[in-house]
Amino acid sequence: MVSFPEPTMIKTNGIDMAVYEAGPKHGVPVVMCHGFPELAYSWRHQIPALAAAGFRAIAPDQRGYGRTSRPEPITDYDMTHLTDDLAGMLDALGLKDAIFCGHDWGGLVVWQMPLFHPTRVRGVIGVNTPFLARAPIDPILAMRTMFGEEMYIVYFQKPGVADAALAKDVGKSFRFFMRKSGMKAADYAKLPAEQRNLALVKALEADEGGWGGGQPLLNDEEMKYFVDTFTRTGFTGGINWYRNFSRNWERSGTMEQKVHVPGLMVMAEDDVVLSPAMADGMERFVPDLEKALIKDCGHWTQQEHPDELNKIMIDWLKKRFS
């Protein structure tokens, strides 16, 4: 079992945030931002590795998650709030700037940090999640048109519905989602379209076998950490991030879609939600970009292939920021 630090509670942007740290205080700060349904604990393999390499490793439970505040209003989870939380976290820790690393939803946030707070960001690492330039149409409309009402992000738009489905049996939800890659991306692409509509909540309700058929990812102690936490907090805070897709799109119309800091894009070969192909052409928006591919890896990269991810991150960080 990897040791995991106790959090420091800070105040930022009107909320209390739990921040987990390791490494020298004078080290170059690297902030790691989790996705859904995850926690700072998802970075338990990266925090000690970065600390041992001389970096100040920082991972918050983000707004709506874990020991951090869970405000009621849905609009309190838009991109302005999420990026302001991180800027305020730097203030609370006495830091001018940091390298930001994000996976899944955390990846969306860290790629937006240099747009919202350009002076606070030294570099960005995307894990599975590429920089996604502003879409020409409302992304929820696009997803609904492409995949239908049962696609999980579209399904999440209904207040309270997915929240209740996931919270009904938290253990079952995590046994379903937290699995290694069970299918090659090439094989997934050959499935009929109706099996590729990402109707994950409906699939969860029908079957505990696990989405994609992969082997369980977490040991008993790790599973208990996630299940105990989400049993206490529920899933609404995290799902509210998804309920701001349209709002974020509407409010970003005048923002330059360009990242002016060094970027590293780490792709997972068999992530069918965030496929490597989604990073094609990223160089137009992130001119100073390096890419790396982790083979035989599904969605939960930092937990599925931690040693390989750690090496890729540390090598790039030492090359660019030491």
Phi and psi in degrees as GROMACS dihedral restraints (atoms count N, CA, C in turn):
[ dihedral_restraints ]
;  ai    aj    ak    al  type     phi  dphi    fc
    3     4     5     6     1   -73.9    20    10
    4     5     6     7     1   131.7    20    10
    6     7     8     9     1   -69.7    20    10
    7     8     9    10     1   143.3    20    10
    9    10    11    12     1  -129.3    20    10
   10    11    12    13     1   131.0    20    10
   12    13    14    15     1   -69.3    20    10
   13    14    15    16     1   156.7    20    10
   15    16    17    18     1   -76.1    20    10
   16    17    18    19     1   149.9    20    10
   18    19    20    21     1   -82.2    20    10
   19    20    21    22     1   155.3    20    10
   21    22    23    24     1   -98.7    20    10
   22    23    24    25     1   132.5    20    10
   24    25    26    27     1   -92.5    20    10
   25    26    27    28     1   125.6    20    10
   27    28    29    30     1  -123.1    20    10
   28    29    30    31     1   166.6    20    10
   30    31    32    33     1  -109.1    20    10
   31    32    33    34     1   131.9    20    10
   33    34    35    36     1  -151.9    20    10
   34    35    36    37     1   130.5    20    10
   36    37    38    39     1    52.4    20    10
   37    38    39    40     1    37.6    20    10
   39    40    41    42     1    83.5    20    10
   40    41    42    43     1     5.8    20    10
   42    43    44    45     1  -127.4    20    10
   43    44    45    46     1   164.5    20    10
   45    46    47    48     1   -95.6    20    10
   46    47    48    49     1   129.4    20    10
   48    49    50    51     1  -122.9    20    10
   49    50    51    52     1   134.1    20    10
   51    52    53    54     1   -88.5    20    10
   52    53    54    55     1   123.3    20    10
   54    55    56    57     1  -122.9    20    10
   55    56    57    58     1   126.9    20    10
   57    58    59    60     1  -107.0    20    10
   58    59    60    61     1   128.8    20    10
   60    61    62    63     1  -135.0    20    10
   61    62    63    64     1   153.1    20    10
   63    64    65    66     1  -155.8    20    10
   64    65    66    67     1   160.0    20    10
   66    67    68    69     1   101.0    20    10
   67    68    69    70     1   168.6    20    10
   69    70    71    72     1   -65.8    20    10
   70    71    72    73     1   138.4    20    10
   72    73    74    75     1   -62.5    20    10
   73    74    75    76     1   -28.1    20    10
   75    76    77    78     1   -86.9    20    10
   76    77    78    79     1    -3.5    20    10
   78    79    80    81     1   -69.6    20    10
   79    80    81    82     1   158.3    20    10
   81    82    83    84     1   -61.1    20    10
   82    83    84    85     1   124.0    20    10
   84    85    86    87     1   -77.5    20    10
   85    86    87    88     1   133.8    20    10
   87    88    89    90     1  -124.4    20    10
   88    89    90    91     1   115.0    20    10
   90    91    92    93     1   -97.8    20    10
   91    92    93    94     1   125.4    20    10
   93    94    95    96     1  -110.4    20    10
   94    95    96    97     1   124.1    20    10
   96    97    98    99     1  -114.9    20    10
   97    98    99   100     1   124.5    20    10
   99   100   101   102     1   -83.8    20    10
  100   101   102   103     1   171.7    20    10
  102   103   104   105     1  -111.8    20    10
  103   104   105   106     1  -153.6    20    10
  105   106   107   108     1  -115.7    20    10
  106   107   108   109     1   138.9    20    10
  108   109   110   111     1   -94.9    20    10
  109   110   111   112     1    93.4    20    10
  111   112   113   114     1  -129.3    20    10
  112   113   114   115     1  -166.4    20    10
  114   115   116   117     1  -154.7    20    10
  115   116   117   118     1   171.8    20    10
  117   118   119   120     1   -53.0    20    10
  118   119   120   121     1   -31.0    20    10
  120   121   122   123     1   -57.5    20    10
  121   122   123   124     1   -22.5    20    10
  123   124   125   126     1   -62.0    20    10
  124   125   126   127     1   -21.2    20    10
  126   127   128   129     1   -96.6    20    10
  127   128   129   130     1    19.9    20    10
  129   130   131   132     1   -61.1    20    10
  130   131   132   133     1   -25.9    20    10
  132   133   134   135     1   -85.3    20    10
  133   134   135   136     1   -25.7    20    10
  135   136   137   138     1   -85.1    20    10
  136   137   138   139     1   -36.0    20    10
  138   139   140   141     1   -57.2    20    10
  139   140   141   142     1   -52.5    20    10
  141   142   143   144     1   -68.1    20    10
  142   143   144   145     1   -32.2    20    10
  144   145   146   147     1   -67.4    20    10
  145   146   147   148     1   -43.6    20    10
  147   148   149   150     1   -66.6    20    10
  148   149   150   151     1   -40.4    20    10
  150   151   152   153     1   -61.5    20    10
  151   152   153   154     1   -43.0    20    10
  153   154   155   156     1   -65.0    20    10
  154   155   156   157     1   -26.6    20    10
  156   157   158   159     1   -85.3    20    10
  157   158   159   160     1     1.8    20    10
  159   160   161   162     1    97.7    20    10
  160   161   162   163     1     5.7    20    10
  162   163   164   165     1   -94.6    20    10
  163   164   165   166     1   155.0    20    10
  165   166   167   168     1   -88.7    20    10
  166   167   168   169     1   102.3    20    10
  168   169   170   171     1   -88.2    20    10
  169   170   171   172     1   126.6    20    10
  171   172   173   174     1  -133.0    20    10
  172   173   174   175     1   127.5    20    10
  174   175   176   177     1  -138.1    20    10
  175   176   177   178     1   115.1    20    10
  177   178   179   180     1   -91.6    20    10
  178   179   180   181     1   148.3    20    10
  180   181   182   183     1   -72.9    20    10
  181   182   183   184     1   117.7    20    10
  183   184   185   186     1   -82.9    20    10
  184   185   186   187     1   171.3    20    10
  186   187   188   189     1   -46.0    20    10
  187   188   189   190     1   124.0    20    10
  189   190   191   192     1    93.9    20    10
  190   191   192   193     1    -4.1    20    10
  192   193   194   195     1  -123.0    20    10
  193   194   195   196     1   148.9    20    10
  195   196   197   198     1    55.4    20    10
  196   197   198   199     1  -128.5    20    10
  198   199   200   201     1   -89.1    20    10
  199   200   201   202     1     1.0    20    10
  201   202   203   204     1   -85.7    20    10
  202   203   204   205     1   156.1    20    10
  204   205   206   207     1   -57.7    20    10
  205   206   207   208     1   152.0    20    10
  207   208   209   210     1  -127.5    20    10
  208   209   210   211     1    80.2    20    10
  210   211   212   213     1   -59.0    20    10
  211   212   213   214     1   155.5    20    10
  213   214   215   216     1   -76.5    20    10
  214   215   216   217     1   -47.2    20    10
  216   217   218   219     1   -64.6    20    10
  217   218   219   220     1   133.6    20    10
  219   220   221   222     1   -59.6    20    10
  220   221   222   223     1   -37.9    20    10
  222   223   224   225     1   -68.1    20    10
  223   224   225   226     1   -11.1    20    10
  225   226   227   228     1   -76.2    20    10
  226   227   228   229     1     2.6    20    10
  228   229   230   231     1  -116.9    20    10
  229   230   231   232     1    22.9    20    10
  231   232   233   234     1   -80.7    20    10
  232   233   234   235     1   174.9    20    10
  234   235   236   237     1   -64.4    20    10
  235   236   237   238     1   -31.3    20    10
  237   238   239   240     1   -60.8    20    10
  238   239   240   241     1   -47.9    20    10
  240   241   242   243     1   -63.7    20    10
  241   242   243   244     1   -44.4    20    10
  243   244   245   246     1   -65.4    20    10
  244   245   246   247     1   -40.0    20    10
  246   247   248   249     1   -76.0    20    10
  247   248   249   250     1   -36.6    20    10
  249   250   251   252     1   -63.1    20    10
  250   251   252   253     1   -34.6    20    10
  252   253   254   255     1   -57.0    20    10
  253   254   255   256     1   -43.6    20    10
  255   256   257   258     1   -73.0    20    10
  256   257   258   259     1   -38.6    20    10
  258   259   260   261     1   -62.9    20    10
  259   260   261   262     1   -42.9    20    10
  261   262   263   264     1   -65.8    20    10
  262   263   264   265     1   -32.7    20    10
  264   265   266   267     1   -62.5    20    10
  265   266   267   268     1   -42.9    20    10
  267   268   269   270     1   -59.4    20    10
  268   269   270   271     1   -43.4    20    10
  270   271   272   273     1   -58.0    20    10
  271   272   273   274     1   -46.6    20    10
  273   274   275   276     1   -64.2    20    10
  274   275   276   277     1   -29.6    20    10
  276   277   278   279     1   -91.8    20    10
  277   278   279   280     1     0.2    20    10
  279   280   281   282     1    72.7    20    10
  280   281   282   283     1    31.6    20    10
  282   283   284   285     1  -109.6    20    10
  283   284   285   286     1   136.3    20    10
  285   286   287   288     1   -74.1    20    10
  286   287   288   289     1   -43.8    20    10
  288   289   290   291     1  -158.7    20    10
  289   290   291   292     1   178.5    20    10
  291   292   293   294     1  -161.3    20    10
  292   293   294   295     1   165.9    20    10
  294   295   296   297     1   -89.7    20    10
  295   296   297   298     1   134.1    20    10
  297   298   299   300     1  -110.3    20    10
  298   299   300   301     1   130.6    20    10
  300   301   302   303     1  -122.3    20    10
  301   302   303   304     1   132.8    20    10
  303   304   305   306     1  -142.0    20    10
  304   305   306   307     1   146.4    20    10
  306   307   308   309     1  -121.0    20    10
  307   308   309   310     1   141.0    20    10
  309   310   311   312     1    58.4    20    10
  310   311   312   313     1  -130.1    20    10
  312   313   314   315     1   -59.6    20    10
  313   314   315   316     1   -34.4    20    10
  315   316   317   318     1   -60.4    20    10
  316   317   318   319     1   -31.3    20    10
  318   319   320   321     1   -66.0    20    10
  319   320   321   322     1   -41.3    20    10
  321   322   323   324     1   -57.8    20    10
  322   323   324   325     1   -41.9    20    10
  324   325   326   327     1   -68.2    20    10
  325   326   327   328     1   -45.2    20    10
  327   328   329   330     1   -70.4    20    10
  328   329   330   331     1   -29.0    20    10
  330   331   332   333     1   -71.3    20    10
  331   332   333   334     1   -23.2    20    10
  333   334   335   336     1   -84.8    20    10
  334   335   336   337     1   -19.3    20    10
  336   337   338   339     1   -54.9    20    10
  337   338   339   340     1   -45.7    20    10
  339   340   341   342     1   -69.0    20    10
  340   341   342   343     1   -15.5    20    10
  342   343   344   345     1   -82.4    20    10
  343   344   345   346     1   -41.6    20    10
  345   346   347   348     1   -85.1    20    10
  346   347   348   349     1   -34.6    20    10
  348   349   350   351     1  -137.1    20    10
  349   350   351   352     1    66.4    20    10
  351   352   353   354     1   -60.7    20    10
  352   353   354   355     1   -27.9    20    10
  354   355   356   357     1   -81.7    20    10
  355   356   357   358     1    -7.7    20    10
  357   358   359   360     1  -101.6    20    10
  358   359   360   361     1    -0.3    20    10
  360   361   362   363     1  -120.2    20    10
  361   362   363   364     1   124.6    20    10
  363   364   365   366     1   -95.3    20    10
  364   365   366   367     1   -27.2    20    10
  366   367   368   369     1  -171.1    20    10
  367   368   369   370     1   165.9    20    10
  369   370   371   372     1  -135.0    20    10
  370   371   372   373     1   135.4    20    10
  372   373   374   375     1  -117.7    20    10
  373   374   375   376     1   120.8    20    10
  375   376   377   378     1   -99.8    20    10
  376   377   378   379     1   125.8    20    10
  378   379   380   381     1  -107.3    20    10
  379   380   381   382     1   107.6    20    10
  381   382   383   384     1    74.1    20    10
  382   383   384   385     1   -38.1    20    10
  384   385   386   387     1   -91.2    20    10
  385   386   387   388     1   118.3    20    10
  387   388   389   390     1   -84.2    20    10
  388   389   390   391     1   169.9    20    10
  390   391   392   393     1   -68.9    20    10
  391   392   393   394     1   125.1    20    10
  393   394   395   396     1  -112.4    20    10
  394   395   396   397     1   110.7    20    10
  396   397   398   399     1   -65.2    20    10
  397   398   399   400     1   156.6    20    10
  399   400   401   402     1   -55.6    20    10
  400   401   402   403     1   128.8    20    10
  402   403   404   405     1   -73.6    20    10
  403   404   405   406     1   155.4    20    10
  405   406   407   408     1   -71.8    20    10
  406   407   408   409     1   -20.1    20    10
  408   409   410   411     1  -132.8    20    10
  409   410   411   412     1   165.0    20    10
  411   412   413   414     1   -51.0    20    10
  412   413   414   415     1   123.3    20    10
  414   415   416   417     1   -62.7    20    10
  415   416   417   418     1   -31.6    20    10
  417   418   419   420     1   -68.0    20    10
  418   419   420   421     1   -40.9    20    10
  420   421   422   423     1   -59.7    20    10
  421   422   423   424     1   -42.9    20    10
  423   424   425   426     1   -64.0    20    10
  424   425   426   427     1   -44.1    20    10
  426   427   428   429     1   -67.7    20    10
  427   428   429   430     1   -38.7    20    10
  429   430   431   432     1   -63.3    20    10
  430   431   432   433     1   -41.4    20    10
  432   433   434   435     1   -67.0    20    10
  433   434   435   436     1   -39.8    20    10
  435   436   437   438     1   -79.1    20    10
  436   437   438   439     1   -40.9    20    10
  438   439   440   441     1  -115.2    20    10
  439   440   441   442     1   -19.7    20    10
  441   442   443   444     1    96.2    20    10
  442   443   444   445     1   178.7    20    10
  444   445   446   447     1   -70.0    20    10
  445   446   447   448     1   -23.2    20    10
  447   448   449   450     1   -87.5    20    10
  448   449   450   451     1    -9.9    20    10
  450   451   452   453     1   -56.6    20    10
  451   452   453   454     1   134.8    20    10
  453   454   455   456     1   -58.8    20    10
  454   455   456   457     1   -37.6    20    10
  456   457   458   459     1   -69.6    20    10
  457   458   459   460     1   -37.4    20    10
  459   460   461   462     1   -67.0    20    10
  460   461   462   463     1   -43.8    20    10
  462   463   464   465     1   -60.4    20    10
  463   464   465   466     1   -35.7    20    10
  465   466   467   468     1   -64.8    20    10
  466   467   468   469     1   -16.6    20    10
  468   469   470   471     1   -70.2    20    10
  469   470   471   472     1   -19.0    20    10
  471   472   473   474     1   -81.9    20    10
  472   473   474   475     1   110.8    20    10
  474   475   476   477     1   -55.9    20    10
  475   476   477   478     1   128.1    20    10
  477   478   479   480     1    85.7    20    10
  478   479   480   481     1   -18.6    20    10
  480   481   482   483     1   -74.6    20    10
  481   482   483   484     1   -60.0    20    10
  483   484   485   486     1   -65.7    20    10
  484   485   486   487     1   -33.3    20    10
  486   487   488   489     1   -54.9    20    10
  487   488   489   490     1   -48.0    20    10
  489   490   491   492     1   -69.0    20    10
  490   491   492   493     1   -39.2    20    10
  492   493   494   495     1   -63.0    20    10
  493   494   495   496     1   -41.8    20    10
  495   496   497   498     1   -74.0    20    10
  496   497   498   499     1   -35.0    20    10
  498   499   500   501     1   -81.2    20    10
  499   500   501   502     1   -13.1    20    10
  501   502   503   504     1   -57.7    20    10
  502   503   504   505     1   -42.0    20    10
  504   505   506   507     1  -144.8    20    10
  505   506   507   508     1    91.9    20    10
  507   508   509   510     1   -62.8    20    10
  508   509   510   511     1   -38.8    20    10
  510   511   512   513     1   -60.8    20    10
  511   512   513   514     1   -44.8    20    10
  513   514   515   516     1   -61.9    20    10
  514   515   516   517     1   -41.4    20    10
  516   517   518   519     1   -59.6    20    10
  517   518   519   520     1   -44.8    20    10
  519   520   521   522     1   -75.0    20    10
  520   521   522   523     1   -32.4    20    10
  522   523   524   525     1   -65.8    20    10
  523   524   525   526     1   -31.7    20    10
  525   526   527   528     1   -71.7    20    10
  526   527   528   529     1   -49.3    20    10
  528   529   530   531     1   -82.6    20    10
  529   530   531   532     1   -42.5    20    10
  531   532   533   534     1   -83.7    20    10
  532   533   534   535     1    79.3    20    10
  534   535   536   537     1  -134.8    20    10
  535   536   537   538     1   153.3    20    10
  537   538   539   540     1   -67.9    20    10
  538   539   540   541     1   167.6    20    10
  540   541   542   543     1   -59.6    20    10
  541   542   543   544     1   122.2    20    10
  543   544   545   546     1  -106.1    20    10
  544   545   546   547     1    -0.8    20    10
  546   547   548   549     1  -151.7    20    10
  547   548   549   550     1   135.9    20    10
  549   550   551   552     1   -67.9    20    10
  550   551   552   553     1   145.7    20    10
  552   553   554   555     1   -58.0    20    10
  553   554   555   556     1   -36.3    20    10
  555   556   557   558     1   -64.6    20    10
  556   557   558   559     1   -36.2    20    10
  558   559   560   561     1   -72.9    20    10
  559   560   561   562     1   -37.7    20    10
  561   562   563   564     1   -59.9    20    10
  562   563   564   565     1   -40.6    20    10
  564   565   566   567     1   -63.7    20    10
  565   566   567   568     1   -21.2    20    10
  567   568   569   570     1   -86.2    20    10
  568   569   570   571     1    -8.7    20    10
  570   571   572   573     1   -68.4    20    10
  571   572   573   574     1   153.9    20    10
  573   574   575   576     1   -58.5    20    10
  574   575   576   577     1   150.8    20    10
  576   577   578   579     1   -55.3    20    10
  577   578   579   580     1   -37.4    20    10
  579   580   581   582     1   -67.9    20    10
  580   581   582   583     1   -16.1    20    10
  582   583   584   585     1   -94.7    20    10
  583   584   585   586     1    -1.3    20    10
  585   586   587   588     1  -116.5    20    10
  586   587   588   589     1    27.2    20    10
  588   589   590   591     1   -93.5    20    10
  589   590   591   592     1     7.6    20    10
  591   592   593   594     1    54.6    20    10
  592   593   594   595     1    41.0    20    10
  594   595   596   597     1   -83.2    20    10
  595   596   597   598     1    65.1    20    10
  597   598   599   600     1   -69.7    20    10
  598   599   600   601     1   -37.2    20    10
  600   601   602   603     1   -68.0    20    10
  601   602   603   604     1   -42.2    20    10
  603   604   605   606     1   -62.7    20    10
  604   605   606   607     1   -40.7    20    10
  606   607   608   609     1   -64.0    20    10
  607   608   609   610     1   -38.7    20    10
  609   610   611   612     1   -61.3    20    10
  610   611   612   613     1   -43.9    20    10
  612   613   614   615     1   -64.1    20    10
  613   614   615   616     1   -28.9    20    10
  615   616   617   618     1   -89.4    20    10
  616   617   618   619     1   -24.4    20    10
  618   619   620   621     1  -154.3    20    10
  619   620   621   622     1   140.0    20    10
  621   622   623   624     1  -100.1    20    10
  622   623   624   625     1     1.4    20    10
  624   625   626   627     1   -64.4    20    10
  625   626   627   628     1   -14.2    20    10
  627   628   629   630     1   100.0    20    10
  628   629   630   631     1   131.8    20    10
  630   631   632   633     1   -68.9    20    10
  631   632   633   634     1   125.3    20    10
  633   634   635   636     1    87.8    20    10
  634   635   636   637     1    -9.3    20    10
  636   637   638   639     1    74.9    20    10
  637   638   639   640     1    15.0    20    10
  639   640   641   642     1   -79.0    20    10
  640   641   642   643     1   168.8    20    10
  642   643   644   645     1   -73.1    20    10
  643   644   645   646     1   149.2    20    10
  645   646   647   648     1   -55.0    20    10
  646   647   648   649     1   142.3    20    10
  648   649   650   651     1   -93.6    20    10
  649   650   651   652     1   -32.0    20    10
  651   652   653   654     1  -104.9    20    10
  652   653   654   655     1   144.5    20    10
  654   655   656   657     1   -81.0    20    10
  655   656   657   658     1   179.1    20    10
  657   658   659   660     1   -62.0    20    10
  658   659   660   661     1   -41.1    20    10
  660   661   662   663     1   -68.9    20    10
  661   662   663   664     1   -41.3    20    10
  663   664   665   666     1   -65.3    20    10
  664   665   666   667     1   -43.0    20    10
  666   667   668   669     1   -60.2    20    10
  667   668   669   670     1   -42.8    20    10
  669   670   671   672     1   -60.8    20    10
  670   671   672   673     1   -39.7    20    10
  672   673   674   675     1   -59.3    20    10
  673   674   675   676     1   -49.9    20    10
  675   676   677   678     1   -65.3    20    10
  676   677   678   679     1   -47.3    20    10
  678   679   680   681     1   -65.1    20    10
  679   680   681   682     1   -44.0    20    10
  681   682   683   684     1   -61.6    20    10
  682   683   684   685     1   -42.0    20    10
  684   685   686   687     1   -66.5    20    10
  685   686   687   688     1   -49.4    20    10
  687   688   689   690     1   -74.0    20    10
  688   689   690   691     1   -22.3    20    10
  690   691   692   693     1   -64.6    20    10
  691   692   693   694     1   -37.1    20    10
  693   694   695   696     1   -75.3    20    10
  694   695   696   697     1   -41.8    20    10
  696   697   698   699     1   -95.4    20    10
  697   698   699   700     1   -23.4    20    10
  699   700   701   702     1    74.1    20    10
  700   701   702   703     1  -175.8    20    10
  702   703   704   705     1  -110.6    20    10
  703   704   705   706     1    -4.3    20    10
  705   706   707   708     1   -61.5    20    10
  706   707   708   709     1   -41.8    20    10
  708   709   710   711     1   -55.8    20    10
  709   710   711   712     1   -48.0    20    10
  711   712   713   714     1   -68.1    20    10
  712   713   714   715     1   -40.1    20    10
  714   715   716   717     1   -66.2    20    10
  715   716   717   718     1   -29.6    20    10
  717   718   719   720     1   -61.9    20    10
  718   719   720   721     1   -25.2    20    10
  720   721   722   723     1   -58.9    20    10
  721   722   723   724     1   -42.7    20    10
  723   724   725   726     1   -67.0    20    10
  724   725   726   727     1   -29.0    20    10
  726   727   728   729     1   -76.2    20    10
  727   728   729   730     1     2.1    20    10
  729   730   731   732     1  -111.8    20    10
  730   731   732   733     1     9.2    20    10
  732   733   734   735     1   -54.9    20    10
  733   734   735   736     1   -49.6    20    10
  735   736   737   738     1   -66.9    20    10
  736   737   738   739     1   -42.2    20    10
  738   739   740   741     1   -61.1    20    10
  739   740   741   742     1   -45.5    20    10
  741   742   743   744     1   -60.4    20    10
  742   743   744   745     1   -41.6    20    10
  744   745   746   747     1   -63.8    20    10
  745   746   747   748     1   -44.3    20    10
  747   748   749   750     1   -63.3    20    10
  748   749   750   751     1   -36.7    20    10
  750   751   752   753     1   -88.3    20    10
  751   752   753   754     1    -4.6    20    10
  753   754   755   756     1  -105.6    20    10
  754   755   756   757     1    12.9    20    10
  756   757   758   759     1   -59.7    20    10
  757   758   759   760     1   -29.4    20    10
  759   760   761   762     1  -102.2    20    10
  760   761   762   763     1     3.1    20    10
  762   763   764   765     1   -81.1    20    10
  763   764   765   766     1   135.9    20    10
  765   766   767   768     1   -65.8    20    10
  766   767   768   769     1   131.7    20    10
  768   769   770   771     1   -95.1    20    10
  769   770   771   772     1    67.5    20    10
  771   772   773   774     1  -148.7    20    10
  772   773   774   775     1   131.3    20    10
  774   775   776   777     1  -101.7    20    10
  775   776   777   778     1   116.5    20    10
  777   778   779   780     1  -100.7    20    10
  778   779   780   781     1    29.3    20    10
  780   781   782   783     1  -131.1    20    10
  781   782   783   784     1   163.2    20    10
  783   784   785   786     1   -60.8    20    10
  784   785   786   787     1   142.2    20    10
  786   787   788   789     1  -129.9    20    10
  787   788   789   790     1   147.7    20    10
  789   790   791   792     1  -125.9    20    10
  790   791   792   793     1   126.6    20    10
  792   793   794   795     1  -112.8    20    10
  793   794   795   796     1   113.4    20    10
  795   796   797   798     1  -103.2    20    10
  796   797   798   799     1   117.2    20    10
  798   799   800   801     1  -104.6    20    10
  799   800   801   802     1   149.0    20    10
  801   802   803   804     1  -110.7    20    10
  802   803   804   805     1   122.8    20    10
  804   805   806   807     1   -55.4    20    10
  805   806   807   808     1   -39.4    20    10
  807   808   809   810     1  -113.9    20    10
  808   809   810   811     1    25.9    20    10
  810   811   812   813     1   -81.2    20    10
  811   812   813   814     1   112.1    20    10
  813   814   815   816     1   -88.8    20    10
  814   815   816   817     1   -10.5    20    10
  816   817   818   819     1   -86.0    20    10
  817   818   819   820     1   -46.0    20    10
  819   820   821   822     1  -119.8    20    10
  820   821   822   823     1    80.1    20    10
  822   823   824   825     1   -76.0    20    10
  823   824   825   826     1   153.5    20    10
  825   826   827   828     1   -55.0    20    10
  826   827   828   829     1   -31.3    20    10
  828   829   830   831     1   -61.6    20    10
  829   830   831   832     1   -23.9    20    10
  831   832   833   834     1   -67.4    20    10
  832   833   834   835     1   -17.5    20    10
  834   835   836   837     1   -90.4    20    10
  835   836   837   838     1    -1.9    20    10
  837   838   839   840     1   -61.4    20    10
  838   839   840   841     1   131.0    20    10
  840   841   842   843     1    82.0    20    10
  841   842   843   844     1     5.0    20    10
  843   844   845   846     1   -58.6    20    10
  844   845   846   847     1   -26.8    20    10
  846   847   848   849     1   -59.9    20    10
  847   848   849   850     1   -23.4    20    10
  849   850   851   852     1   -63.0    20    10
  850   851   852   853     1   -31.9    20    10
  852   853   854   855     1  -105.2    20    10
  853   854   855   856     1   -22.3    20    10
  855   856   857   858     1  -127.7    20    10
  856   857   858   859     1    82.5    20    10
  858   859   860   861     1   -60.5    20    10
  859   860   861   862     1   -35.0    20    10
  861   862   863   864     1   -97.1    20    10
  862   863   864   865     1    80.1    20    10
  864   865   866   867     1  -128.4    20    10
  865   866   867   868     1   135.6    20    10
  867   868   869   870     1  -116.7    20    10
  868   869   870   871     1   150.8    20    10
  870   871   872   873     1  -126.5    20    10
  871   872   873   874     1   149.7    20    10
  873   874   875   876     1  -142.4    20    10
  874   875   876   877     1   146.0    20    10
  876   877   878   879     1  -120.2    20    10
  877   878   879   880     1   128.6    20    10
  879   880   881   882     1  -101.7    20    10
  880   881   882   883     1   118.0    20    10
  882   883   884   885     1   -80.1    20    10
  883   884   885   886     1   156.7    20    10
  885   886   887   888     1    54.0    20    10
  886   887   888   889     1    40.4    20    10
  888   889   890   891     1  -129.1    20    10
  889   890   891   892     1   135.8    20    10
  891   892   893   894     1   -94.6    20    10
  892   893   894   895     1  -144.3    20    10
  894   895   896   897     1   -76.6    20    10
  895   896   897   898     1   -34.5    20    10
  897   898   899   900     1   -92.8    20    10
  898   899   900   901     1    61.1    20    10
  900   901   902   903     1   -57.1    20    10
  901   902   903   904     1   -47.3    20    10
  903   904   905   906     1   -70.2    20    10
  904   905   906   907     1   -15.9    20    10
  906   907   908   909     1  -102.8    20    10
  907   908   909   910     1   -24.0    20    10
  909   910   911   912     1   -86.9    20    10
  910   911   912   913     1   -40.7    20    10
  912   913   914   915     1  -131.4    20    10
  913   914   915   916     1    62.7    20    10
  915   916   917   918     1   -63.8    20    10
  916   917   918   919     1   -42.4    20    10
  918   919   920   921     1   -64.7    20    10
  919   920   921   922     1   -40.9    20    10
  921   922   923   924     1   -67.5    20    10
  922   923   924   925     1   -42.4    20    10
  924   925   926   927     1   -63.7    20    10
  925   926   927   928     1   -43.4    20    10
  927   928   929   930     1   -57.1    20    10
  928   929   930   931     1   -45.1    20    10
  930   931   932   933     1   -63.6    20    10
  931   932   933   934     1   -43.6    20    10
  933   934   935   936     1   -61.7    20    10
  934   935   936   937     1   -46.1    20    10
  936   937   938   939     1   -64.2    20    10
  937   938   939   940     1   -49.6    20    10
  939   940   941   942     1   -66.1    20    10
  940   941   942   943     1   -40.6    20    10
  942   943   944   945     1   -59.5    20    10
  943   944   945   946     1   -44.1    20    10
  945   946   947   948     1   -69.0    20    10
  946   947   948   949     1   -42.9    20    10
  948   949   950   951     1   -62.2    20    10
  949   950   951   952     1   -42.6    20    10
  951   952   953   954     1   -67.8    20    10
  952   953   954   955     1   -37.2    20    10
  954   955   956   957     1   -68.0    20    10
  955   956   957   958     1   -38.2    20    10
  957   958   959   960     1   -99.0    20    10
  958   959   960   961     1   -22.5    20    10
  960   961   962   963     1  -132.8    20    10
  961   962   963   964     1    -0.5    20    10
